[in-house]
């Protein structure tokens, strides 16, 4: 039994559909044909039985037949057209006209002759082997010429060929019609399968083309609103997303290479100067050597920060947030402010933090707040002021630096993008990109806008509540 499903699964989908359609039609046609044949047989047999019940035999013919059976006459008795007639007595003796093929006598026929039942209807074989439908009823003797006394039964029979011949013809007609129907259904099913699966073929060719050429620009025409159309739209959306992802990946690699080149070049230059000094024996003045070592350390720090940011953006779970927890945004901000004050000890940081609890990944949210404060520290002038406020879920960080030109604001969250005023400062251009992703994963939003009187205002809005939920 397992071989047939295996063989079916090896067929093409259109062939399987055509075969299933043909099979379904064959079963339906066979059921209808069988029902038609049986109903017709019942009707024909019923009509034959009614015809036998209503058949009348002439009294003169019966008298002559009775006289012939008793040996009282030698007159030739011609057979009746289309029916066979015979007499049966209580002993089961049969008398039929000369030249008539006698019918077999059943026990029911004898019971009719003995007056135990009024009539019987059954099928018997004649002497010539033909199947006959027989109707046997009581016969009252003494009603015709030459009639005597005694109990007799009259059997009237007609050939079953009146039923079987039309049924045979009907069976052949049904077989022919069913065969034509099944073949036509198979051909129609194959045509429908080919027509209906043409979009699937286009999709298969497109997938094979993408697999061979890695060309993600291919698109499948979409027509209608059926399942095939939705599948085509999904494929087009998938290839578009893959193309966008590949472009972003290529851009990330190119941007990362460009950003890594600058600190590596500076680092290599400084190391070559130190190495050349050792090779030539020409000592570098202590102040210059100290400056070179400081530059090397700064470049190493910048390189390490850049690599850390790249790892943060490229880790497999970067697009999915970690376990969300209820955290106190005001506490996270206070911790971040402590780190910011260490990085800008000469700056004045004013903070007003109202309680606010949010659902977020604690480590990622703290990193985002630290990045925003680091930007404020980086762009603040010496002995400048940074204003930090948290009110009803909105965290604002305002610096008094040079600000961001209006035409550059749409790009501040792009990876590796840095404004003209920031290109001389350390940094990779990835901090705000990481901040934006973290805030969006927590269900919030971040904006940067020019501040009144100069500087920039970073606003982070996160959904939450001023009180922790009961389970915390």
N, C-alpha and C positions, 0 to 999 in steps of 0.2 A: 504493500500500500504506500510505502514511502517513495517508491520509484516514480510514480505518476506526478506527485507534487514537485519532485526534483526535476523531472523532464519539463514540466510546465514552467518552472522558474527559469529554466535555461532559454526559453523562447523570448523573443523581443516583446516589449509591452504591447505594441499594436497587435501582434499575433495573438497574444493572450486575450486581449479585449475582443478581437474578432471571434476567437474560439469560444469565449464565454457567451458572447451574443448568439452565436450559432447554436450552442448547446441549450441556452435558455429558450430560444425559438423552437428548437427541436422538441424539447420537453413539452412546451406549450402546445405545439401542433399535434404531437402524439397524443396528449391528453384530450384535445378537442376531437381529433379523428376517432379515438377509441370511444369517446362519449357518443359521437355521431353514429358510429357503427352499431353500438349496443342499443341506442334508442331506435334506430331504423329496424334492427332485428326484432325488437319487441313490438314495434308497430306492424311489421309484416306478419309476424306470427299471430298477433291479435286479429288482424284482418283475415288471415287464413282460417283461424278458429271460428270467427263469426260467420265466414262464408260457409263452413261446414255445418254449423248449427242451423243456418237458414236454408240449407239445401233441401229440396223436395224431390221425391222420387214418384213417378207416375204410378197410380194404383194398378193399371193394366200391366205395367212392366213388373211390378212386384208380384202380381198374380201369376204371370207367366214364369217368373223366376222360381216362385214357390212350387208351381206345378212341375217345373223342370227338376227341381231338387227332389220331389217325391216320385219322379219317374212317370208322371202322368201325361207327359207330352214330349214330343221330339222336336217341337218347333224351335228353330234357331232364335236365340236371344242376342241381339246385337249389344255390344257394350255401350254404356252411356258416355257421351263426350266429357272429357276433363275430370271425371270422377270414377272411382272404382266402388262397386256395390257388391256386398255379399251378406248372406244370412248365416246366423249362428244360433244353434239350439242349445238347450240346457246342458247337453253333454259335451259341448265345445266343438261339435261337427260344423264344418264350414261348407257352404254351398255358394258357388259363384257362377256367373254366366260363362259359357264356353269361351275359351280364348282369353279369359281374364286371369291375371296373375293374382293368386290368392294371397291374403294377408295373414300374418301370424295372429293367433288368438291369445289374448292375455287373460289372466284370471279375472280382471275387471270386466272384460267382455262377457264371460260366462256369468258373472254376478248380475249383469244387466239382463241377460237372457232368463235367469232364474228369478227375476223381479226383486233382487236384493238392492239394487240401486237404479235410479232412473236413466242415467247415461254415464258415459266415460269418454274422456278425450286424451289421446296419447299418441306417441309416435312409434310405429312398428316398421319392420322390413317386409317387403313383398317377396314373392318367390323369385322374382328377377333381380333381387338385391337392392332395389330402390327404396330409399327412405320415404315413408308415407305418413301423413298426418291423418289419424283415424278418429272419427266421431261415431260412437256406438250408442244407440238408443233402443228402447223397447219397441217391439212390433206386435200389434194386435192382429192375429190371423183371423180368417173368416170374412175379411172385408172385400175380397176380390174374387174373380173367377178361379175356381179350382182350389180355393183356400181350405185348409183343414184346421184341426184344433191343435193346440200345443203352444208352448212358450218359445218365442223366437226373439232374436235381437238383430237389428239392422245396422251394419257398419258401412259408413260412407267415408271414403278416403280420397285425399288429393296429394299429389307428390310434393315433398318438401323442397324440390327444386324451384318451386314458385317463390320460396323464401331464400334459399341458398344461392341461386344464380344471381338475383339482384344484389345480394350481399357481397358476393365475390366481385362483381363489377364495381360496387361501391368501394370495396377494400382496395382494389387496384387504383381507382381514381384518387382515393385518399392518400395512398402511398406516393403516387405521382405528384399530387399537389403538395404533400408534405416535403417530399424531396426537393421540389422546386423552391418551396418556401425556405427550407433550411439552407440550400445553396445561396439563394438570394439574400437571406439574412446574414450569412457569413460574408458575402461580398459587400453588403451594405455596412456590416460591422467593421470590416477592414477599411472601407472608404471613410467611415466616420472616425475610426481610430486614427487614420493617417491625417485627416483634416483637423481633428481635435488636438492631436499631439504634435502638430507642426510647430506651435510655440515652444513645446518642450524640446523638440529637435533643435530649434534655434538657440534655446538656452544651453543645451548640451554642447553645441558647436561653440558657443561663446565661452563656456567654461573651459573647453579644450583649448581654445585659442589663448585664453588667459594663462592656462597652465604651460603652454608651449612658448609663448612670447612674453609673458609677464606684462602684457599691455592692459592697463587698467582703465583706459579711456573708452573701451568698447561699451556700447549701450544697446539694449534690446528694445525695439519698438513695442509700446504698450497699447493694446486695444481692448476696450471693454472694462468690465468690473468683476470678472469671474476669478476663480482661483488661479488660473494661469496668468492672468493679468497681475494679480497681487504677487505671484511668485516672480514675475518679470520685474515689477517695481522693487521688490526686495533685493533682487540680484543687482539691479542698477544702483540702488542705495548702498549695497555692500561694496561694489566696485568703486563707487564714488568715495565712500569712507576709507577704503583701503588706499586709494590714490592720494587722498588728503593726508592719511597717516604716513604714507611713504614720503610725500613731499615734506611733511613736518620733520620726519626722521632725517631726511637728507639735509634739510635746513638746519636742524639741531647739530648734526655732525659738522656741517660747514661752519656754523657759528661757534661751536665748541673749539674747532681747530683754530679759528681766527682768534678767539679769546685766549686760548692756551699759548698761541705763538708769542704774544707780547710779553708775558712774564718769563717764558722760557728763553726768549731772545735776550732780555735784560739780565736774566740770571746767568746765562752762558757768557755774556760779555763781562760781567763782574768776576765770574770764576776764572775766565781767561786772563784778566788783568792780574789777579792774585797768583795764578799759576805762572804767568810770564815773569812776575817779580821774583818768584822763587827760583825759576830756571836761569834767569840772567844774573841773579845776585844783586839786583838793584832794589833796594828796600823802598817800599812805598811809605811816604810820610805817615806818622801815626794817625793824624786826623783824617787823612784820605783813606787809610786802611780801615779806620773805624767807620767812616761813611760807607765804604764798600761793603763791609760786613753787615751794617744796618740795612743797606739796600738789598743784600742777599736774603737777610731774614724777612724783610718786608715782602720780597717777591715770593719766597717760600710760603709765607702766610697767605698771600693772595692766591697762590697756586692751590694750596690745600683747601681754601674756602671755595674756590671755583670747582675743584674736583668733588667736594662735598655736595655742592649745589647740583652738579650734574648727576651724582648718584641719587640724590633725592628725587630728581625729575625722571630718572630712567628706571627706578626700581619697579618690578612687575606690579606691585600693589599700589602704585602711585595714583592710579585712577580711582582706586577704591579706598575709602576712609577706613581707619582702624576702628576698634570697638569704641562706640560713643559712650561717653559718661557725662553725668551732670557735674559741671565744674564751675567754680566761682571765677567769673571773668575779672572781677576786681582784684582778687588775690593773684591771679596770673599776671595782671598788669603791674601790680606792685613789685613782683619778682623781676619782671622785665625792666622796670624803672631802676631797680638797684644796679642791674648790669649796665644800663644806659648811663647812669651817673658815673660809673667807673670808667667808661670810655670817654666821657666828656666832663672831667672833673671841674673844668672852668666854667661850664654852662650852668644856668639856673633852670631847674625843672620844677614847674608848678603843676600839681596834680590834685584833682577833685574827683574822687572815685565813689560812686554810689553802688550799693550791692546789686549784682546782676548775675543770675545763674543761667547757663546755657548747656546744651548737649553738644559735645564736640570731643575730638581726640585731644587729650590734655597736652601731650608733647608737641603735636603739630600746631595747636592753637598758641602755645607759648612761643614757639619759633616764629609764628607769623607776627605776633605783637612785638617781639624783639627786633625783627627785620624792619618793621615800620619805625620803631624808635631809633634804630641804627641809622636809618635814612635821615631822620630829623637831626640826629647828632652830627652826621657827616656834613650836612648842608647848612648847619647853623654857623653864623659868624662867631669869631672869638668872643667869649663872655656874653654870648647871646642867651636867649630865653626860649624854652620849649614849654608849651602849655598842653597839658593832657587832662582830658575830662571824660568821665563815663557817666552817662545819664540815660536811664530807661533803654538800655541795650545799645546805645550808640557811643562808640569810643572814638574820640577825636584827638588827633595829634597835630598840633600846629607849630611850625617852626618859623623863623624870621630870616630864612636864607634868601637866595636869589629867585626862588620860585621856578615854575615850569611854564614855558611859553604855551599859549592856548593851542597852537598847531601841533604841539608835541604831546598833549594830554591823551589823545586816543591811543598812543603807542606805549604808555608807561607800564602796562602789564604784559607786553610782548617779551618773549624770551630773548635775552642778550641785548635788549634795546637799552641804550643809555643816552641821556640828553647831552647836548654839546657842553653844558656846564659841568657834567659829571665825568666826562671822559678822561680828565686828568686826575681823578680821584680813584682810590682803590675800590674794587668791586667787580662783579661779573655781569651785572644786569639781569640776574636771575631771582633776586630777592623778592621783588614785587610780584613776579610771576608765581612764585611759590605761595606768597601771601594770598593772592587772588584765588588760587586753587583750594587752599585750606579753608578760606572763608566760605566759598561756594559749597564745599562739601558739608559744612556745618549749617547750610541753609541760609546764609547771610549774603551780604554784598559789601563791596569796598569801592570807594571813589576817592579821587584826588582832584582838588580844585584850588585855584588861586585864593590866597587869603587877603582880606582887606588890610591894606597897609604894607603888603609885601609878604613873601613867604608862601608856604603851601600848607593846606589842611588835608590830612588823610582821615577819612571817616569810615569806620567799620560798624555795620549794623548787623546784629545777630539776634534771632528770636530767642526769647527766654522769659524769665520772671524775676522780680526783685526778691522773691522768697524761694528757697529750695523746695522741691516737691516732697511729699511726706515720706517716700521711700529712701530719701538721702539721709 
